[in-house]
Amino acid sequence: MSRKEPLYPHTPKSRQSKQPAVIPTEPRRPHDTEVLEFMPDSAEDLAQTIKATGYQERIGDAFQAAIARAKERR
């Protein structure tokens, strides 16, 4: 029997690592740099942010277009 040649003889560098691939059995603990701090936003803060970033008109136009499409389907 002859040995089959691999379809892709080149082994990518990502597969040449010295450590075997391991699936963890427990979730890892976040490092200090991975801890996210979530800050609650009030509706007023959200409205001010939308206005400050200039998206207020785009959001308004999108809602108007959606309302018009919904009325056309009736």
RAZIFEN-V160430 format. One record per backbone hydrogen bond with DSSP energy under -1.0 kcal/mol. NH is the residue of the N-H (numbers start at 1). CO is the residue of the C=O. Records with the same first field share a line. If there is no record, write none. Layout:
BEGIN
NH = CO  CO
END
This chain:
BEGIN
15 = 12
16 = 13
34 = 31
46 = 42
47 = 43
48 = 44
49 = 45
50 = 46
51 = 47
52 = 48
53 = 49
55 = 50
59 = 55
60 = 56
61 = 57
62 = 58
63 = 59
64 = 60
65 = 61
66 = 62
67 = 63
68 = 64
69 = 65
70 = 66
71 = 67
72 = 68
73 = 69
END
